Protein backbone atom coordinates (compact mmCIF):
# COMPACT_ATOMS: atom_id res chain seq x y z
CA UNK A 1 0.00 0.00 0.00
CA UNK A 2 1.34 3.40 -0.97
CA UNK A 3 1.03 6.13 1.68
CA UNK A 4 0.77 9.77 0.78
CA UNK A 5 1.23 12.71 3.13
CA UNK A 6 -1.89 14.83 3.45
CA UNK A 7 -1.54 18.39 2.25
CA UNK A 8 -3.93 21.26 2.98
CA UNK A 9 -3.06 23.69 0.21
CA UNK A 10 -6.45 25.40 0.11
CA UNK A 11 -7.07 26.15 3.79
CA UNK A 12 -6.41 25.46 7.44
CA UNK A 13 -7.11 22.00 8.90
CA UNK A 14 -8.80 21.30 12.20
CA UNK A 15 -5.89 20.06 14.32
CA UNK A 16 -7.95 19.14 17.36
CA UNK A 17 -10.82 19.97 19.68
CA UNK A 18 -11.78 19.57 23.30
CA UNK A 19 -14.25 20.85 25.87
CA UNK A 20 -15.12 24.35 24.66
CA UNK A 21 -12.35 24.84 22.07
CA UNK A 22 -11.07 24.01 18.60
CA UNK A 23 -7.47 24.11 17.36
CA UNK A 24 -7.41 25.31 13.75
CA UNK A 25 -4.09 25.55 11.92
CA UNK A 26 -2.30 25.66 15.27
CA UNK A 27 -4.47 28.45 16.74
CA UNK A 28 -6.81 27.73 19.67
CA UNK A 29 -10.30 29.22 19.32
CA UNK A 30 -12.75 29.04 22.22
CA UNK A 31 -16.47 28.57 21.69
CA UNK A 32 -18.39 28.20 18.44
CA UNK A 33 -16.10 28.51 15.43
CA UNK A 34 -16.50 29.05 11.69
CA UNK A 35 -13.75 27.60 9.49
CA UNK A 36 -13.40 28.52 5.82
CA UNK A 37 -10.66 28.44 3.19
CA UNK A 38 -9.72 31.99 4.14
CA UNK A 39 -9.40 31.38 7.89
CA UNK A 40 -11.15 30.63 11.13
CA UNK A 41 -12.85 32.77 13.71
CA UNK A 42 -15.65 33.02 16.24
CA UNK A 43 -19.17 32.17 15.15
CA UNK A 44 -22.37 33.21 16.93
CA UNK A 45 -23.92 29.73 16.78
CA UNK A 46 -27.10 28.64 15.03
CA UNK A 47 -28.63 32.10 15.50
CA UNK A 48 -25.78 33.69 13.49
CA UNK A 49 -27.33 32.99 10.12
CA UNK A 50 -25.77 35.99 8.36
CA UNK A 51 -22.27 34.52 8.72
CA UNK A 52 -23.44 31.26 7.14
CA UNK A 53 -25.45 32.93 4.35
CA UNK A 54 -22.36 35.00 3.56
CA UNK A 55 -20.66 31.79 2.40
CA UNK A 56 -22.91 31.60 -0.69
CA UNK A 57 -20.84 31.33 -3.84
CA UNK A 58 -17.66 30.46 -1.96
CA UNK A 59 -18.47 26.96 -0.68
CA UNK A 60 -20.32 23.97 -2.07
CA UNK A 61 -20.91 22.28 1.26
CA UNK A 62 -21.21 23.54 4.82
CA UNK A 63 -20.63 21.02 7.59
CA UNK A 64 -22.46 22.02 10.75
CA UNK A 65 -21.03 20.44 13.88
CA UNK A 66 -23.88 20.39 16.40
CA UNK A 67 -21.77 19.61 19.46
CA UNK A 68 -21.13 16.26 21.07
CA UNK A 69 -24.10 14.65 19.32
CA UNK A 70 -25.76 15.11 15.97
CA UNK A 71 -28.89 17.26 16.16
CA UNK A 72 -31.16 18.36 13.34
CA UNK A 73 -30.85 21.92 12.09
CA UNK A 74 -33.75 24.34 12.30
CA UNK A 75 -35.85 23.80 9.18
CA UNK A 76 -35.80 27.48 8.19
CA UNK A 77 -32.00 27.66 8.51
CA UNK A 78 -31.52 24.62 6.28
CA UNK A 79 -34.00 26.00 3.73
CA UNK A 80 -32.31 29.41 3.64
CA UNK A 81 -28.85 27.94 3.13
CA UNK A 82 -29.96 25.45 0.49
CA UNK A 83 -31.88 28.26 -1.24
CA UNK A 84 -28.59 30.18 -1.39
CA UNK A 85 -26.93 27.21 -3.11
CA UNK A 86 -25.08 25.88 -0.07
CA UNK A 87 -25.29 22.15 0.63
CA UNK A 88 -25.71 21.65 4.37
CA UNK A 89 -24.69 18.57 6.34
CA UNK A 90 -25.33 18.50 10.10
CA UNK A 91 -23.32 16.03 12.17
CA UNK A 92 -21.62 15.85 15.54
CA UNK A 93 -18.72 18.29 15.85
CA UNK A 94 -16.08 15.52 16.04
CA UNK A 95 -17.42 14.03 12.79
CA UNK A 96 -17.61 17.48 11.19
CA UNK A 97 -13.95 18.14 12.05
CA UNK A 98 -12.82 14.86 10.49
CA UNK A 99 -15.00 15.28 7.40
CA UNK A 100 -13.86 18.89 6.93
CA UNK A 101 -10.21 17.80 6.89
CA UNK A 102 -10.88 15.04 4.34
CA UNK A 103 -12.80 17.35 2.00
CA UNK A 104 -10.21 20.11 2.44
CA UNK A 105 -7.41 17.69 1.51
CA UNK A 106 -9.38 16.79 -1.63
CA UNK A 107 -9.43 20.46 -2.61
CA UNK A 108 -13.20 20.80 -2.17
CA UNK A 109 -14.90 24.14 -1.46
CA UNK A 110 -15.94 23.37 2.11
CA UNK A 111 -16.57 25.25 5.35
CA UNK A 112 -17.37 24.07 8.87
CA UNK A 113 -19.55 25.80 11.46
CA UNK A 114 -18.68 24.09 14.73
CA UNK A 115 -20.40 24.14 18.12
CA UNK A 116 -18.05 23.01 20.90
CA UNK A 117 -18.27 19.64 22.61
C-alpha positions in Angstrom: 0.0 0.0 0.0 1.3 3.4 -1.0 1.0 6.1 1.7 0.8 9.8 0.8 1.2 12.7 3.1 -1.9 14.8 3.4 -1.5 18.4 2.3 -3.9 21.3 3.0 -3.1 23.7 0.2 -6.5 25.4 0.1 -7.1 26.2 3.8 -6.4 25.5 7.4 -7.1 22.0 8.9 -8.8 21.3 12.2 -5.9 20.1 14.3 -8.0 19.1 17.4 -10.8 20.0 19.7 -11.8 19.6 23.3 -14.2 20.8 25.9 -15.1 24.3 24.7 -12.4 24.8 22.1 -11.1 24.0 18.6 -7.5 24.1 17.4 -7.4 25.3 13.8 -4.1 25.5 11.9 -2.3 25.7 15.3 -4.5 28.4 16.7 -6.8 27.7 19.7 -10.3 29.2 19.3 -12.7 29.0 22.2 -16.5 28.6 21.7 -18.4 28.2 18.4 -16.1 28.5 15.4 -16.5 29.1 11.7 -13.8 27.6 9.5 -13.4 28.5 5.8 -10.7 28.4 3.2 -9.7 32.0 4.1 -9.4 31.4 7.9 -11.1 30.6 11.1 -12.9 32.8 13.7 -15.6 33.0 16.2 -19.2 32.2 15.1 -22.4 33.2 16.9 -23.9 29.7 16.8 -27.1 28.6 15.0 -28.6 32.1 15.5 -25.8 33.7 13.5 -27.3 33.0 10.1 -25.8 36.0 8.4 -22.3 34.5 8.7 -23.4 31.3 7.1 -25.4 32.9 4.4 -22.4 35.0 3.6 -20.7 31.8 2.4 -22.9 31.6 -0.7 -20.8 31.3 -3.8 -17.7 30.5 -2.0 -18.5 27.0 -0.7 -20.3 24.0 -2.1 -20.9 22.3 1.3 -21.2 23.5 4.8 -20.6 21.0 7.6 -22.5 22.0 10.7 -21.0 20.4 13.9 -23.9 20.4 16.4 -21.8 19.6 19.5 -21.1 16.3 21.1 -24.1 14.7 19.3 -25.8 15.1 16.0 -28.9 17.3 16.2 -31.2 18.4 13.3 -30.8 21.9 12.1 -33.8 24.3 12.3 -35.9 23.8 9.2 -35.8 27.5 8.2 -32.0 27.7 8.5 -31.5 24.6 6.3 -34.0 26.0 3.7 -32.3 29.4 3.6 -28.8 27.9 3.1 -30.0 25.5 0.5 -31.9 28.3 -1.2 -28.6 30.2 -1.4 -26.9 27.2 -3.1 -25.1 25.9 -0.1 -25.3 22.2 0.6 -25.7 21.6 4.4 -24.7 18.6 6.3 -25.3 18.5 10.1 -23.3 16.0 12.2 -21.6 15.8 15.5 -18.7 18.3 15.9 -16.1 15.5 16.0 -17.4 14.0 12.8 -17.6 17.5 11.2 -13.9 18.1 12.0 -12.8 14.9 10.5 -15.0 15.3 7.4 -13.9 18.9 6.9 -10.2 17.8 6.9 -10.9 15.0 4.3 -12.8 17.3 2.0 -10.2 20.1 2.4 -7.4 17.7 1.5 -9.4 16.8 -1.6 -9.4 20.5 -2.6 -13.2 20.8 -2.2 -14.9 24.1 -1.5 -15.9 23.4 2.1 -16.6 25.2 5.3 -17.4 24.1 8.9 -19.5 25.8 11.5 -18.7 24.1 14.7 -20.4 24.1 18.1 -18.1 23.0 20.9 -18.3 19.6 22.6 
